[in-house]
Amino acid sequence: MPALDLTNHRFGRLVALYPTERRRHKSVIWHCQCDCGNIAEATVEELHKGDTRSCGCLRRETEQANLRKIYDDQRINNVNVSLITAKKRKDNKTGIKGVCYRQKINKYAAYIGVNGKQIQLGQFKNIDDAIKVRKVAEEKYYKPLLNRKKK
């Protein structure tokens, strides 16, 4: 039995159960139960310093919450504002965002993404007509969103 008995002591989400025979940097490794039900092992120093507070579930939850916040901060009315201002897709052959060439029908298609849905703006023989329709749609749907984001 080690000199320091941590049995049933709580460290964050971990409860120390029993010491193992193993050592890490001359420190006893403790077998711990996490609140989520998983088992984790940590040294006395890691537990006391707060370096290890869970089996890893706390880190995953924090990362997920941070990613959700970043995702939500980039959206207005369910539209990803960073995509509005982003460059065109690499697979776009026309060079114009929201305008593509449909080879099967031999026409240019214009589209725009709003509220998580793609709105088809029409199909055109002339690329200039498709570009004009796309620009009008950008003014209608995106300009209010970009103005709100700047505030």
Residue pairs with C-beta under 8 A, 6 or more apart in sequence:
1 19
2 19
2 28
2 44
4 28
4 44
6 16
6 19
6 30
6 44
6 47
7 16
7 17
7 18
8 15
8 16
8 17
9 15
9 16
11 32
11 42
11 47
11 48
11 50
11 52
11 53
12 50
12 52
12 53
12 54
12 58
13 34
13 35
13 36
13 53
13 54
13 55
13 57
13 58
14 32
14 33
14 34
14 35
14 40
14 42
14 47
14 52
14 53
14 54
14 55
15 32
15 33
16 30
16 31
16 32
16 47
17 30
17 31
17 32
17 33
18 30
18 31
19 28
19 29
19 30
19 31
20 28
20 29
20 30
20 31
20 41
22 29
23 29
24 43
25 43
25 45
27 43
27 44
27 45
28 43
28 44
29 41
29 42
29 43
30 41
30 42
30 43
30 44
30 47
31 39
31 41
32 39
32 40
32 41
32 42
32 47
32 55
33 39
34 40
34 54
34 55
34 57
35 54
36 54
36 55
36 57
38 55
38 56
38 57
39 55
40 52
40 54
40 55
40 56
42 51
42 52
43 52
45 51
46 52
74 80
74 81
74 82
75 81
76 145
76 148
76 149
77 115
77 145
78 115
78 116
79 113
79 114
79 115
79 116
79 141
79 142
79 145
81 145
81 146
81 149
83 113
84 138
84 142
84 145
84 146
85 146
87 97
88 95
88 96
88 97
89 97
92 99
92 100
93 100
93 101
94 100
94 101
94 108
94 127
96 127
96 130
96 131
96 134
97 134
98 110
98 111
98 112
98 121
98 134
98 137
98 138
99 108
99 109
99 110
99 111
99 127
99 130
99 131
99 134
100 108
100 109
100 111
101 107
101 108
101 109
101 127
102 108
102 109
102 123
105 123
106 125
107 123
107 124
107 125
108 123
108 124
108 125
108 126
108 127
108 129
108 130
109 120
109 121
109 122
109 123
109 124
109 130
110 120
110 121
110 122
110 123
110 124
110 130
110 131
110 133
110 134
110 137
111 118
111 119
111 120
111 121
111 134
112 118
112 119
112 121
112 134
112 137
112 138
112 141
112 142
113 119
114 141
119 137
121 130
121 133
121 134
121 137
122 130
122 133
123 130
124 130
124 133
